[in-house]
Amino acid sequence: MSDSNKVILITGASSGFGCAIAKALAAKGHRVFGTARSPGAAAGFATLTLDVTQDESVHAGIAEVIRAAGRIDAVINNAGFGIAGAIEDTTAAEAQAQFDTNFFGLHRVCRAVLPHLRAQRAGTIINMSSLAGRIPLPFQGFYSATKFAIEAYTEALRMEVRPFGISVSMIEPGDFATSFTANRRMTNETIPASPYYEPAMRAIATMAHDEQANQDLSPVIAAVVTILQSRRPALRYPRANALQRTFNAVRPFLPQVLAEYLIRDTYGLK
């Protein structure tokens, strides 16, 4: 598939990675459709209303792209958010809402677009995972769980659709300054009366600081461009600072007790 003039659908494009990727790809001449539940005006790319938690909305959004552009060449599943708090302080409803957007939302989009890509016998799917999908984070256990699920899902999907000329990859960002920090939701039971409250707030404050310290989103944008240009893109594209990349690489070889110690120490946990 040529790198020029692709029709690209990006979910969660109202801010953060989605918006930055959409603008960068549109500037390269691609026809970009960025989606959000309540999209506003965006410079350089078309916007669509699409709620990944609703089947009808997903199908309607994809149908609109097909109607307007005649095809879809690539989909970037970026929509998502994070909840934070101890696992004990997370209700089943809160956990389900996290999975419904981050994991099942991605699945809804893939299911809806795959018939079009199979008919073309060509296409690219890029799923936004996270280093938290390889390295679980304390007090973001359910967010990490959604990303772990995306890791398995993407690897399986990649093998299933390869005979149809469809490539599937994922990007695994570390800490970057996006709207994710401001949009992170604390669970309702993360209150001073909780025995987890102080360590949870300390850990989340460290995460927020590290996220906001890295303003350069270009490594993630470059990974998207690399995938779209490649005839055979890789499965995983980890993108993070040097320390996070190193820990991600050596983590499978570390004793569990040492890995846990390093993670706890990073977030000020005993």
Secondary structure, 3 states (H helix, E strand, C coil): CCCCCCEEEECCCCCHHHHHHHHHHHHCCCEEEEEECCCCCCCCCEEEECCCCCHHHHHHHHHHHHHHHCCCCEEEECCCCCEECCCCCCCHHHHHHHHHHHCHHHHHHHHHHHHHHHHHCCEEEEEECCHHHCCCCCCCHHHHHHHHHHHHHHHHHHHHHHHHCEEEEEEEECCCCCCHHHHCEECCCCCCCCCCHHHHHHHHHHHHHHHHCCCCCHHHHHHHHHHHHCCCCCCEEEECCHHHHHHHHHHHHCCHHHHHHHHHHHCCCC
